Amino acid sequence: ILSAGAIATPQLLMLSSIGPRDQLEEHGIPVVSDLPGVGSNLQDHPVSGLIVSAPPEAVEKLSARLDSSGLNGVAFTKSRKDKERDDRAGVDSGPDLELVFLSRLDPLGNPVKAFVHDFQGKFPQLHTNPWLQPVRDLLHKTGQFLVTSVVEGKAKGAIGVVCEFNHPGEKSRGSVRLRSGNVRDHPLIDDALLRDEEDVDCMLEAIKLIRQILLSPSMRKWVGTVEINGLANSVEELAAASDEALRAYILRASGTTWHYSCTARMGDPADPDVVCDPHLRVKGVQGLRVADASVMPFVVSGNTNASSMMIGDKCAELVLRDHGLEDAGARKSCGGGGCKKCVKEAPEAPEAPEAPE
Ligand SMILES: Cc1cc2nc3c(=O)[nH]c(=O)nc-3n(C[C@H](O)[C@H](O)[C@H](O)COP(=O)(O)OP(=O)(O)OC[C@H]3O[C@@H](n4cnc5c(N)ncnc54)[C@H](O)[C@@H]3O)c2cc1C
């Protein structure tokens, strides 16, 4: 069972002779299963937003009330452009915009340093695990995004709203390709974030909505200095920024949410671009399954961690079923008290005592 994540899984498949014939041959790797879909279809959720300095009195007042975790509230909504897309396709795909209100209100600190420090502290593996180098490379984008939004050393607190765009379009499909036949060489990643013009239209709607929220009467009092590099150096400039300026800002100041997925997608085995069948088995080889975010046919329209865990859980169930052990699996995954079988076998519950008058 291969479960190395949507970047390393396609790399390992290709190094193991499973992948697009032309790419394998280019690197002198013999072909066992010619699967053109391995490493294609990379999807992610781009993020952009507006972050402004909070005035000193806001830092004092709000820091007592808001946890500076970086995430104080989430709201989902749907852009007009995404609704148009749905209408064209005859589907209802739900909200595409996930707005996250965040604050960094450390009366002693500096918001940019706080953001960077969090990455150092919370995700130590990101800095030490050699397999995560591609992720570190992509992280730089987000670092730049935060630095463009808040000028270091000038404020003690920042508030903002960022938007995760959850319905990347057809043209925003990237790829993971082999750099060489050496397992120690990092793969070549094309994240294709916001390459689809319509995705930028959706994000533009999001940024305008965020601007409206930040400049609304109830939020305006928490907005201090506005210094959004290349976009606005005052509240007035932010309010007046044209669509063209906002589009340019989005393309410059967007980053990844690390929701890489779909690079070994499952589906109908007759489809040449499908890598795994619906039982997660890799086409053309025996005894190999993929169980991670790579198998998603398209990225889920929310954060990817829970879905990835469910893929792992489903994989365990499929393996147990292959070996005629589904009862053991059911018992194990419900902890012995929740599945249909356990409930059936459980002793009858004693009658409830009569309720007092
Ligand atoms: C900084 C960051 C923040 C995130 N925040 C959120 C969030 O808030 N909410 C959310 O839902 N999702 C979040 N995600 C995304 C979420 O973590 C992923 O979608 C999820 O972990 C994907 O699971 P996976 O099993 O596909 O891959 P992973 O969890 O990446 O697991 C793959 C594992 O394989 C290992 N591996 C790779 N290559 C090899 C090899 N050759 N040999 C041995 N081991 C190898 C890796 O070290 C890793 O442990 C975040 C991701 C990152 C990086």
The ligand as an ORCA input file, in Angstrom:
! r2SCAN-3c Opt
* xyz 0 1
  C       1.613     23.018      6.425
  C       0.341     22.257      6.107
  C      -0.842     22.648      6.696
  C      -2.027     21.961      6.415
  N      -3.177     22.337      7.034
  C      -4.300     21.626      6.842
  C      -5.486     21.939      7.554
  O      -5.528     22.864      8.356
  N      -6.591     21.186      7.314
  C      -6.602     20.164      6.417
  O      -7.637     19.511      6.246
  N      -5.488     19.852      5.724
  C      -4.344     20.548      5.923
  N      -3.211     20.227      5.227
  C      -3.310     19.175      4.197
  C      -3.290     17.779      4.791
  O      -2.227     17.679      5.714
  C      -3.109     16.777      3.645
  O      -4.186     16.898      2.730
  C      -3.066     15.339      4.136
  O      -2.073     15.152      5.119
  C      -2.786     14.435      2.955
  O      -2.627     13.118      3.412
  P      -1.788     12.076      2.572
  O      -1.907     10.788      3.274
  O      -2.197     12.179      1.153
  O      -0.272     12.591      2.600
  P       0.689     12.948      3.823
  O      -0.095     13.278      5.049
  O       1.644     13.956      3.280
  O       1.444     11.581      4.127
  C       2.460     11.087      3.310
  C       3.570     10.526      4.191
  O       4.485      9.796      3.396
  C       5.805     10.082      3.825
  N       6.724      9.790      2.698
  C       6.818     10.424      1.514
  N       7.751      9.840      0.745
  C       8.249      8.800      1.440
  C       9.229      7.800      1.177
  N       9.891      7.751      0.024
  N       9.478      6.897      2.144
  C       8.806      6.935      3.318
  N       7.870      7.845      3.620
  C       7.601      8.761      2.689
  C       5.750     11.538      4.233
  O       6.810     11.853      5.107
  C       4.378     11.599      4.903
  O       4.444     11.262      6.261
  C      -2.011     20.877      5.508
  C      -0.809     20.478      4.918
  C       0.355     21.157      5.227
  C       1.657     20.690      4.596
*
